[in-house]
Amino acid sequence: MDLFQVYYKVYGKDGGQGTKRKASPTKFSPKKAKVSDDVETYPSLPTVTWDRLQLIKEIGAGEYGTTSLYNLTLENGDITEVAVKVLHDDTPVTCEARVLYELAGAGGAPLLYGVTSDPPAIVMEFIHGVPLFAVDQLEEAYEATVDAVYEFHAAGFCHLDIHPGNIIVDTSTSPYTAHLIDVGGSKKIPADTTGANDVKEIDWTSVSIIYDDFNSSD
Ligand SMILES: Nc1ncnc2c1ncn2[C@@H]1O[C@H](COP(=O)(O)OP(=O)(O)OP(=O)(O)O)[C@@H](O)[C@H]1O
């Protein structure tokens, strides 16, 4: 029995209750980071203005957007590192931002500080760690990933784009902590049991493929 099957057996197909883990230790809650409310553009989402953001460096560009490391000046004058994702082609940032807002750190997802306008971008917690494929202790990283997926589901969302590049592992904690990032394709889990199981199954299939890939590359 491999690790994935062990978790499947222990927690069951529908997932355990999944205790919501605290997101990365940070003294700033998203509420505290709120800078202003632009209720017309982004109802109920916190907003951040560009004058409070200072570019440090670009981190990487993906299919849907470019993510960079910035310093964000908070209302109290403190400065914190954030990841800022500008989506390509004027894709609205509100869907991904809303998922982050509702997850509130579940599954290790980055906390949302807010959204900007002109240009629109998502300002979120910068996750310190390494991509899953760069971790030494793979078994421990898998366990952390499985825990993160259970938490994500318990918060009412399925990720739907789980692959090694979307899992950042914080190896400074014991055991490791996995963070699921890139929630642009995530969806709310349907209320009916069959629909819920179907979408969760998509995530678990991705997790098992990752597990098999790494085992076969040994
Ligand atoms: N909150 C974050 N904290 C730290 N690094 C992040 C964060 N969000 C994204 N990154 C990193 O930024 C880089 C780009 O990520 P991004 O999500 O923009 O695109 P991608 O995952 O490469 O591709 P795609 O958007 O096509 O799925 C990746 O290396 C990713 O690990």
The ligand as a MOL file (V3000), in Angstrom:
LIG
                    3D

  0  0  0     0  0            999 V3000
M  V30 BEGIN CTAB
M  V30 COUNTS 31 33 0 0 0
M  V30 BEGIN ATOM
M  V30 1 N 1.9240 33.4340 -3.0510 0
M  V30 2 C 3.0930 33.0550 -3.5660 0
M  V30 3 N 4.1910 33.0090 -2.7890 0
M  V30 4 C 5.3810 32.6410 -3.3090 0
M  V30 5 N 5.5690 32.2830 -4.6010 0
M  V30 6 C 4.4950 32.3000 -5.4210 0
M  V30 7 C 3.2170 32.6900 -4.9570 0
M  V30 8 N 2.3400 32.6180 -5.9960 0
M  V30 9 C 3.0500 32.1980 -7.0530 0
M  V30 10 N 4.3500 32.0150 -6.7250 0
M  V30 11 C 5.4300 31.5910 -7.6090 0
M  V30 12 O 5.4310 32.4570 -8.7290 0
M  V30 13 C 5.7350 31.7480 -9.9140 0
M  V30 14 C 4.6500 32.0250 -10.9390 0
M  V30 15 O 3.4470 31.5300 -10.4220 0
M  V30 16 P 2.0880 31.7390 -11.1790 0
M  V30 17 O 1.0110 31.1520 -10.3350 0
M  V30 18 O 1.9680 33.1520 -11.5880 0
M  V30 19 O 2.2460 30.9470 -12.5060 0
M  V30 20 P 2.5540 29.4200 -12.7630 0
M  V30 21 O 2.1130 28.5910 -11.5900 0
M  V30 22 O 3.9750 29.2880 -13.1540 0
M  V30 23 O 1.6950 29.0970 -14.0190 0
M  V30 24 P 0.1490 29.1380 -14.3070 0
M  V30 25 O -0.4000 30.4730 -13.8590 0
M  V30 26 O 0.1100 28.9600 -15.7600 0
M  V30 27 O -0.4510 27.9510 -13.5890 0
M  V30 28 C 5.8600 30.2790 -9.5250 0
M  V30 29 O 7.2330 29.9820 -9.3790 0
M  V30 30 C 5.1900 30.1920 -8.1840 0
M  V30 31 O 5.7800 29.2210 -7.3620 0
M  V30 END ATOM
M  V30 BEGIN BOND
M  V30 1 1 1 2
M  V30 2 1 2 3
M  V30 3 2 2 7
M  V30 4 2 3 4
M  V30 5 1 4 5
M  V30 6 2 5 6
M  V30 7 1 6 7
M  V30 8 1 6 10
M  V30 9 1 7 8
M  V30 10 2 8 9
M  V30 11 1 9 10
M  V30 12 1 10 11
M  V30 13 1 11 12
M  V30 14 1 11 30
M  V30 15 1 12 13
M  V30 16 1 13 14
M  V30 17 1 13 28
M  V30 18 1 14 15
M  V30 19 1 15 16
M  V30 20 2 16 17
M  V30 21 1 16 18
M  V30 22 1 16 19
M  V30 23 1 19 20
M  V30 24 2 20 21
M  V30 25 1 20 22
M  V30 26 1 20 23
M  V30 27 1 23 24
M  V30 28 2 24 25
M  V30 29 1 24 26
M  V30 30 1 24 27
M  V30 31 1 28 29
M  V30 32 1 28 30
M  V30 33 1 30 31
M  V30 END BOND
M  V30 END CTAB
M  END
